[in-house]
Amino acid sequence: MTHIQLQNVTVKLADGRRETKALDDVTLSVRAGEVMGVIGPTGCGKSTLLRAVAGLLPLASGRVLFDGQDQVHVPARDRGIGMVFQDYGLYSHWKVRENLSFYFKLRKREKEAPEHIREAAEILGVDFTYLMGRFPSTLSQGQRQQVAIARCLVREPRVFLMDEPFSNLDAAQRQHARVQLKRLLGRFRVTTLFVTHDQEEAAALCDRVAFMDAGHVWQVDTYRNLLVWPRSLRVADFVTEPGTHFVEGAVMEGHFACPRFNLPLTPAVAARVVPGQAVTMRVPPRSVSLANGNRPVVLGEVEWIEPLPMHRAQRVTCRAGEASLALALDLQQSVQIGDTLALVIDADEVQVFDSRTGVNLATARL
């Protein structure tokens, strides 16, 4: 198992006559045997990060270390990396079996190829066996992606680098591949960097997740902690539940106040704010419920109803002045657009951020 470290890594890419920092002073530690997810908006530097670790891009500054050894002068082919990127990189004039065995042929280890190929086929499912005698041009995009994953697996690398490996698989294939890959990574404990746009995928596969934006790593934690305890508004805006809304307000006498409602601040937040301070509240659906006889915090007019049959629920979005709030109700609950609902908000389930700095006020240092 390999411990990966990036220390103050900067990568510059040419953009016409200018150079832009695709990675800007990135420091990241991936524990030996860990599956580290990397998420973030398009263009944030996720794929550049993988290519820097692989040795496919020069570093403007900083170091990449494997088990404490600097890799700057180690060629990509000698780093012991198995890569699956969005482009498949298959040899079109070779059948699938030849694509998978080429690594062993190149190193004069042909006798090892059949067993490794059999194991990879077992991991990817019985249908994969039937692809062995076909050329890449006869495969669907999803099948080509499967072959690319298999080619990575047969090499038994010390590090896996995966850039959205399931992006071209259909929903059923993706679910199956996730389960099988999770089993594989758990069995072999290969240190893995896994880039994905699918947060559900990151939550299912990864031990920890790094959130990136604008070439920086902003937070590294379990996916659950990124979701529940984002350190900044930037993280909270990206890693969030469907139906989450952000409400602008100000601190008034220990409360979050906006035109239609106010909410007592938790002691952790109240200790870190001053009267009149502009704050932003993130309100996930789990924090909002019907008043049911309790004193309502806010009256909301129903403006949208989204059935969620898989969860036997419906997501109801209400308008309260300039603020929008959403809550989940049972499918049997009778509600119509235009209805007025009395709502309560659980102060322990919302996050409050400084509107100017974006810092989560519950976790900020005093």
C-alpha positions in Angstrom: 0.0 0.0 0.0 1.3 3.4 -1.0 1.0 6.7 0.8 0.5 9.6 -1.6 1.5 13.1 -0.7 1.1 16.3 -2.7 3.1 19.1 -1.1 2.4 22.7 -2.3 1.8 21.5 -5.8 1.3 24.2 -8.5 0.6 23.3 -12.2 0.4 26.0 -14.8 -1.4 25.4 -18.2 -1.1 27.6 -21.2 -4.2 29.5 -22.2 -3.3 31.3 -25.4 -0.6 33.8 -24.4 -1.3 33.5 -20.7 -0.6 30.8 -18.2 -3.3 29.9 -15.7 -2.8 28.0 -12.4 -4.8 24.8 -12.9 -3.5 23.7 -9.4 -2.6 26.4 -7.0 -0.4 25.4 -4.0 -2.3 22.1 -3.4 -1.4 20.0 -0.4 -3.1 16.7 0.0 -2.4 13.4 1.8 -3.9 10.1 0.7 -3.4 7.4 3.3 -2.0 4.0 2.3 -4.8 1.8 1.1 -7.3 4.7 1.1 -9.9 5.4 -1.6 -9.9 9.2 -1.8 -12.7 10.8 -3.9 -12.2 14.1 -5.6 -15.2 16.2 -6.4 -15.9 19.8 -7.5 -17.4 21.8 -10.3 -16.3 21.5 -13.9 -12.8 23.1 -14.5 -11.9 23.0 -10.8 -8.7 21.0 -11.4 -9.8 17.4 -10.6 -8.4 15.8 -13.7 -5.3 18.0 -13.6 -4.6 16.7 -10.1 -4.7 13.1 -11.3 -2.4 13.9 -14.2 0.1 15.6 -11.9 0.2 12.5 -9.7 0.6 10.3 -12.7 3.6 12.4 -14.0 1.8 13.4 -17.2 2.1 17.1 -16.4 5.1 19.0 -15.2 5.0 20.8 -11.8 5.6 24.5 -11.7 6.4 24.0 -8.0 5.9 21.5 -5.2 6.4 17.8 -4.8 4.5 14.5 -5.4 5.7 11.7 -3.0 4.9 8.0 -2.9 5.9 6.6 0.5 8.0 9.6 1.1 10.0 9.3 -2.2 9.8 12.3 -4.5 8.5 11.2 -7.9 9.4 14.4 -9.8 12.2 12.6 -11.8 10.3 9.3 -12.1 8.7 8.8 -15.5 5.0 8.1 -15.6 5.6 4.5 -16.9 7.7 3.7 -13.8 5.4 5.0 -11.1 3.4 1.8 -10.8 0.1 3.5 -11.7 -3.1 2.1 -13.2 -5.1 4.8 -14.9 -8.7 4.9 -16.2 -9.6 8.3 -17.7 -12.7 9.4 -19.6 -10.9 8.6 -22.9 -10.5 4.9 -23.2 -7.0 4.6 -24.8 -7.6 1.2 -26.3 -5.7 -0.2 -29.2 -8.3 -0.4 -32.0 -6.5 -3.1 -34.1 -6.3 -5.5 -31.1 -9.1 -7.6 -29.6 -10.0 -7.0 -26.0 -7.9 -10.0 -24.8 -4.9 -8.6 -26.6 -5.5 -5.1 -25.1 -5.5 -6.7 -21.6 -2.5 -8.9 -22.1 -0.2 -6.2 -23.8 1.1 -5.0 -20.4 2.4 -8.5 -19.7 3.8 -9.0 -23.2 5.7 -5.8 -23.0 7.4 -7.0 -19.8 7.9 -10.5 -21.0 5.5 -11.9 -18.4 3.0 -13.5 -20.8 2.4 -16.5 -18.6 0.8 -14.3 -15.9 -1.7 -12.7 -18.3 -4.5 -15.4 -18.3 -5.0 -15.5 -14.5 -5.0 -11.7 -14.2 -7.5 -11.4 -17.1 -9.7 -14.1 -15.5 -9.8 -12.2 -12.2 -10.6 -8.9 -13.9 -13.5 -10.5 -15.9 -14.8 -12.0 -12.7 -14.8 -8.6 -11.0 -16.6 -6.9 -14.0 -19.3 -9.6 -14.4 -20.0 -12.7 -16.4 -21.0 -10.6 -19.5 -17.5 -9.2 -19.7 -16.1 -12.7 -20.7 -18.0 -12.5 -24.0 -16.1 -9.3 -25.0 -12.7 -11.0 -25.1 -12.8 -11.8 -28.8 -14.2 -8.5 -30.0 -12.5 -5.4 -31.3 -13.0 -2.1 -29.5 -14.9 -0.7 -32.6 -17.6 -3.2 -32.1 -18.2 -2.3 -28.4 -20.6 0.2 -27.0 -19.1 3.2 -25.0 -20.0 1.4 -21.8 -18.3 -1.8 -22.8 -15.2 0.2 -23.8 -15.2 1.8 -20.4 -15.4 -1.7 -18.8 -12.4 -2.8 -20.9 -10.4 0.3 -19.8 -11.2 -0.6 -16.1 -10.1 -4.2 -16.7 -6.9 -3.1 -18.3 -6.2 -1.1 -15.1 -7.0 -4.0 -12.8 -4.8 -6.6 -14.5 -1.7 -4.6 -13.9 -2.0 -4.8 -10.1 -0.6 -1.3 -9.7 0.5 0.3 -6.5 -1.8 3.3 -7.1 -5.2 3.6 -9.0 -6.1 6.9 -10.7 -9.6 6.9 -11.9 -11.3 9.8 -13.7 -15.0 9.2 -13.9 -14.6 5.5 -14.9 -18.3 4.8 -14.9 -19.4 7.9 -16.8 -20.5 6.0 -19.9 -22.2 3.1 -18.2 -25.9 2.8 -17.9 -27.6 2.9 -14.5 -27.7 -0.9 -14.0 -24.1 -1.3 -15.2 -22.9 1.6 -13.0 -24.5 0.1 -9.9 -22.9 -3.3 -10.6 -19.5 -1.8 -11.4 -19.6 0.2 -8.1 -20.3 -2.9 -6.0 -17.6 -4.9 -7.8 -15.0 -2.1 -7.6 -15.7 -1.5 -3.9 -15.2 -5.2 -3.3 -11.9 -5.1 -5.3 -10.5 -2.1 -3.6 -11.5 -3.5 -0.2 -9.8 -6.8 -1.0 -6.5 -5.4 -2.4 -6.4 -2.1 -0.4 -4.9 -0.3 -3.4 -4.4 3.4 -2.7 -6.9 5.2 -5.1 -7.7 8.7 -6.3 -11.2 8.7 -7.7 -12.5 11.7 -9.6 -16.3 11.8 -10.0 -19.1 14.3 -10.7 -21.5 11.9 -9.0 -21.7 12.6 -5.3 -23.7 9.5 -4.6 -20.8 7.6 -6.2 -18.3 9.4 -4.0 -20.3 8.6 -0.9 -20.6 4.9 -1.8 -17.0 4.2 -2.8 -14.7 6.6 -1.0 -13.2 6.6 2.5 -12.7 10.4 2.4 -13.5 13.0 -0.2 -11.6 16.1 -1.2 -13.6 19.1 -2.5 -11.8 21.2 -5.1 -12.6 24.5 -6.7 -10.6 27.1 -8.6 -7.4 24.9 -8.4 -7.6 24.6 -4.6 -8.5 21.8 -2.2 -11.0 23.4 0.2 -11.9 20.5 2.5 -11.0 16.9 3.0 -13.3 14.7 5.1 -15.8 11.9 4.9 -18.6 12.6 2.5 -21.1 12.7 5.4 -19.0 15.4 7.2 -18.7 17.5 4.0 -22.5 17.3 3.8 -23.3 18.0 7.4 -20.3 20.1 8.5 -19.0 22.1 5.5 -16.3 24.5 6.6 -17.3 27.2 4.1 -20.2 28.4 2.0 -18.3 27.3 -1.1 -18.3 23.7 0.1 -21.9 23.9 1.4 -23.2 25.2 -2.0 -21.7 22.2 -3.9 -22.1 19.3 -1.4 -25.7 19.6 -0.5 -29.0 17.7 -0.5 -31.6 18.2 -3.2 -34.1 20.8 -2.1 -31.6 22.7 0.0 -32.1 26.5 0.0 -29.9 29.4 1.2 -31.5 32.3 3.0 -29.9 35.7 3.5 -30.4 37.5 6.8 -28.7 39.2 9.8 -28.0 38.6 13.5 -30.6 40.3 15.7 -30.6 39.7 19.5 -29.2 36.1 19.2 -31.5 35.2 16.3 -31.2 34.8 12.6 -33.5 37.4 11.2 -35.0 37.9 7.7 -38.2 39.7 6.6 -40.6 36.8 7.2 -39.1 34.8 10.1 -36.4 34.6 12.7 -34.7 31.6 14.3 -32.7 31.3 17.5 -29.0 30.7 16.9 -27.3 27.7 18.5 -24.9 28.6 21.3 -21.9 27.7 19.1 -23.0 30.2 16.5 -24.2 32.9 18.9 -20.7 33.0 20.5 -19.1 33.8 17.2 -21.4 36.6 15.8 -22.1 40.3 16.5 -25.4 42.1 16.2 -26.2 43.2 12.7 -23.7 40.8 11.1 -24.8 39.6 7.7 -25.2 35.9 7.6 -26.4 33.2 5.2 -28.4 30.2 6.4 -28.3 26.8 4.6 -31.7 25.1 5.1 -31.8 21.5 4.0 -35.2 19.7 3.7 -34.4 17.5 6.8 -34.5 20.7 8.9 -38.0 21.8 7.9 -41.2 20.1 9.1 -44.9 20.9 9.6 -45.7 22.8 12.8 -48.3 20.3 14.0 -49.5 22.5 16.8 -46.1 23.9 17.6 -45.5 27.6 17.3 -44.7 28.2 13.6 -41.5 29.8 12.7 -42.7 30.7 9.2 -45.7 30.6 7.0 -44.9 29.3 3.6 -47.0 29.2 0.4 -46.6 26.0 -1.6 -45.2 26.8 -5.0 -43.9 23.4 -6.2 -44.5 19.8 -5.4 -42.1 17.0 -6.6 -43.1 13.4 -6.1 -40.3 11.1 -4.9 -41.8 7.7 -5.4 -38.6 5.8 -4.7 -38.6 7.3 -1.2 -42.4 7.2 -0.9 -42.3 10.9 -0.3 -42.9 14.3 -1.9 -40.6 17.3 -1.8 -42.7 20.4 -1.2 -41.1 23.9 -1.9 -42.7 26.8 -0.2 -42.2 30.6 -0.6 -41.9 32.8 2.4 -41.2 36.4 1.2 -37.9 36.3 -0.7 -36.9 33.0 0.9 -37.6 29.5 -0.4 -37.8 26.5 1.9 -38.3 22.8 1.1 -39.5 19.9 3.2 -40.2 16.2 2.6 -43.8 15.0 3.3 -45.3 11.5 3.0 -46.9 10.8 -0.4 -50.2 10.4 1.4 -50.1 13.9 2.8 -52.7 16.1 1.0 -51.1 19.3 -0.2 -51.7 21.5 -3.3 -49.9 24.4 -4.9 -51.1 27.7 -3.3 -51.7 26.1 0.1 -50.2 27.9 3.2 -48.2 25.7 5.5 -47.1 26.4 9.0 -43.5 25.3 9.3 -40.8 24.9 12.0 -37.1 24.8 11.4 -34.7 22.8 13.5 -31.9 25.2 14.4 -29.6 22.2 15.0 -30.0 21.0 11.4 -29.1 24.3 9.6 -25.7 25.9 9.1 -25.0 29.6 9.4 -22.2 31.2 7.4 -20.6 34.6 7.5 -21.9 36.2 4.3 -18.7 38.1 3.7 -16.1 35.5 4.3 -18.2 32.3 3.7 -16.9 30.7 6.9 -19.2 28.3 8.8 -19.8 30.1 12.0 -20.4 26.9 14.0 -16.9 25.6 13.2 -14.9 28.8 13.0 -12.3 29.4 15.7 -13.0 32.0 18.3 
